Amino acid sequence: MSKILIVEDETRIAAFLEKGLRANGFGTAVAGDGATAQELLLGGDYDLAVLDLGLPGKDGFAVLQAVRAQRVGLPVIILTARDSVHDTVAGLEGGADDYMTKPFRFEELLARVRLRLRSADRTPEVSVLREGDLSLDLRSRRAQLPGSAVDLTAREFAMLELFLRHAGQVLSREQILSHVWGYDFDPGSNVVDVYVRALRRKIGSERIRTVRGMGYRLGA
């Protein structure tokens, strides 16, 4: 299991990232300030860092500089509200592997995390997910049933990918909301139910089961 250090001083965003990454099979830890983050990263126990720049005490640029000065080669994805070209260039030239600005979509961050980890260990990731006679090609973003292709919207694709990666597991509405719609979702919204109905119409109503009081499950 890959372990990710989330360096973020905003509690709500840190909790959202931790929940989403754990739901996708990653181990996580959180550092809320630069000094703690630097100490943990130099300890060598992590496979990737998601690094905010605006941190208490030592900022993200200083943490990144210290880590790279020690020739620590773990992938670092900067996730920050700073969206100027100057900051982006400074981050990438300072040794970051990627740079994302807030607000962000978790689906995109997750894709970048997987890409950086895959590049680091050179282990190819499966490009087609399957459950029974249903398949989802992650490159073409198309679903396939026997004898027919299924066109999906971007949200439907993200939802189906989540279900397929966790086939047989119950996913709560909150988990689905946070993965597909990002950290600014409204927990009282019925948008998950609406999209599940739409997805059922396209892939078959029997494939996604409702688990009362808990959420939804793909497969038996």
C-alpha positions in Angstrom: 0.0 0.0 0.0 1.4 3.4 -1.0 1.5 5.9 1.9 0.8 9.6 1.2 1.6 12.6 3.5 -1.0 15.3 3.2 0.6 18.6 4.2 -2.4 21.0 4.7 -3.3 23.4 7.5 -7.0 23.7 6.6 -8.7 21.0 8.6 -11.6 20.5 6.3 -9.5 20.1 3.2 -7.1 17.8 5.0 -9.9 15.6 6.2 -11.5 15.5 2.8 -8.2 14.5 1.2 -7.5 11.8 3.8 -11.0 10.3 3.4 -10.8 10.2 -0.4 -7.3 8.8 -0.6 -8.1 6.1 2.0 -11.2 5.1 0.1 -9.0 4.5 -2.9 -6.6 2.2 -1.1 -3.9 4.6 0.1 -2.4 4.9 3.5 -2.3 8.5 4.7 -1.0 10.9 7.4 -1.5 14.6 7.8 1.0 17.3 8.8 -0.5 20.8 9.6 2.7 22.8 9.5 5.9 23.0 7.6 8.3 21.9 10.3 6.4 18.7 11.0 6.0 18.0 7.3 9.8 18.4 6.7 10.6 16.1 9.6 8.2 13.4 8.4 9.3 13.6 4.7 13.0 13.4 5.6 12.2 10.3 7.6 11.6 8.5 4.3 8.4 6.7 5.3 6.2 8.1 2.5 5.7 7.4 -1.2 4.2 10.8 -2.2 3.4 14.1 -0.7 0.5 16.5 -1.4 1.9 19.8 -0.3 0.2 23.1 0.4 2.3 26.3 0.1 0.7 28.5 2.7 1.7 26.7 5.9 2.2 28.0 9.4 5.9 28.6 10.2 7.9 27.1 7.4 6.1 27.5 4.0 5.8 24.8 1.4 8.6 26.2 -0.8 11.0 25.9 2.1 9.8 22.4 2.9 10.3 21.4 -0.8 13.7 22.9 -0.9 14.9 21.1 2.2 13.5 17.8 1.0 15.2 18.1 -2.4 18.5 19.3 -0.8 18.6 15.9 1.0 18.1 14.2 -2.4 14.8 12.8 -1.2 13.2 11.8 -4.5 9.6 11.0 -3.5 7.0 12.6 -5.8 5.5 15.9 -4.6 2.3 17.4 -5.8 1.7 21.0 -4.8 -1.9 21.8 -4.0 -2.4 25.5 -3.2 -4.6 28.5 -3.6 -1.7 30.4 -5.2 -2.4 30.4 -8.9 0.1 32.9 -10.3 2.5 31.9 -13.1 5.4 33.0 -10.8 4.4 30.5 -8.1 3.7 27.7 -10.5 7.1 28.1 -12.1 8.8 28.5 -8.8 7.2 25.3 -7.5 8.0 23.2 -10.5 11.6 24.5 -10.8 12.0 24.0 -7.1 11.5 20.3 -7.5 7.7 19.7 -7.4 6.5 17.0 -9.8 3.1 18.6 -10.3 1.2 21.8 -9.4 -2.6 22.1 -8.8 -4.6 25.1 -7.7 -7.6 25.3 -5.3 -10.5 24.8 -5.7 -9.9 21.4 -7.2 -11.7 18.2 -8.1 -10.7 15.1 -6.2 -11.0 13.0 -9.4 -8.2 15.0 -11.0 -6.0 15.0 -8.0 -6.4 11.2 -7.7 -5.4 10.7 -11.3 -2.3 12.8 -10.8 -1.4 10.9 -7.6 -1.7 7.6 -9.5 0.3 8.9 -12.4 3.2 10.1 -10.1 3.3 6.9 -8.1 3.2 4.8 -11.3 6.0 6.8 -12.8 8.0 6.4 -9.6 7.8 2.6 -9.4 7.3 2.0 -13.1 4.5 -0.4 -12.3 1.9 -0.1 -15.1 -1.7 0.3 -13.9 -4.5 -1.6 -15.3 -6.3 0.4 -18.1 -9.5 -1.6 -18.2 -11.7 -2.3 -15.2 -14.1 -5.2 -15.3 -17.0 -6.6 -13.3 -18.8 -9.6 -15.0 -19.5 -8.7 -18.6 -19.2 -4.9 -17.9 -15.9 -3.2 -18.7 -14.6 0.4 -18.5 -11.7 1.5 -20.6 -9.9 4.3 -18.6 -8.1 5.6 -21.7 -11.0 5.9 -24.1 -13.4 6.6 -21.2 -16.0 4.2 -22.6 -18.0 1.5 -21.0 -18.7 -1.7 -22.9 -21.5 -4.3 -22.5 -21.8 -7.4 -24.7 -22.5 -6.2 -28.2 -22.7 -2.5 -27.4 -20.6 0.5 -26.2 -22.0 2.8 -23.5 -21.6 6.6 -23.8 -21.0 8.2 -20.4 -20.9 11.8 -19.2 -17.9 12.9 -17.2 -19.7 12.4 -13.9 -21.1 9.1 -14.9 -17.6 7.9 -15.9 -16.2 9.0 -12.5 -19.0 7.3 -10.6 -18.7 4.1 -12.6 -14.9 4.0 -12.2 -15.4 4.4 -8.4 -17.9 1.5 -8.3 -15.7 -0.7 -10.4 -12.6 -0.1 -8.3 -14.6 -1.0 -5.2 -16.8 -3.7 -6.7 -18.7 -5.7 -4.0 -18.1 -2.9 -1.5 -20.8 -0.6 -0.1 -20.1 3.0 -0.9 -21.9 5.7 1.1 -23.4 8.7 -0.6 -20.8 10.9 1.1 -18.0 8.9 -0.4 -19.5 9.1 -3.8 -20.1 12.8 -3.5 -16.6 13.6 -2.3 -15.0 11.5 -5.1 -17.1 12.7 -8.0 -18.1 16.3 -7.0 -15.2 17.4 -4.9 -14.9 18.8 -1.4 -17.4 21.6 -1.8 -20.4 19.2 -2.1 -23.7 19.6 -0.3 -24.2 16.5 1.9 -27.9 17.0 1.8 -28.1 16.9 -2.0 -29.8 14.0 -3.8 -27.5 14.3 -6.8 -26.0 10.9 -6.1 -29.4 9.2 -6.4 -30.1 11.0 -9.6 -26.8 9.9 -11.2 -27.2 6.3 -9.9 -30.6 6.2 -11.7 -29.0 7.5 -14.9 -26.2 5.0 -14.7 -28.6 2.2 -14.1 -30.5 3.1 -17.2 -27.3 2.8 -19.2 -25.6 -0.4 -17.7 -28.7 -2.2 -16.3 -30.6 -1.6 -13.1 -29.6 -4.9 -11.5 -25.9 -4.1 -11.4 -26.0 -1.3 -8.8 -27.8 -2.4 -5.7 -29.2 -0.1 -3.0 -28.1 -1.0 0.5 -30.7 0.6 2.8 -29.3 3.1 5.2 -25.7 2.7 3.9 -25.4 3.5 0.2 -24.8 1.6 -3.1 -22.9 -1.4 -4.1 -21.8 -2.6 -7.6 -22.1 -6.4 -8.0 -23.1 -9.1 -5.5 
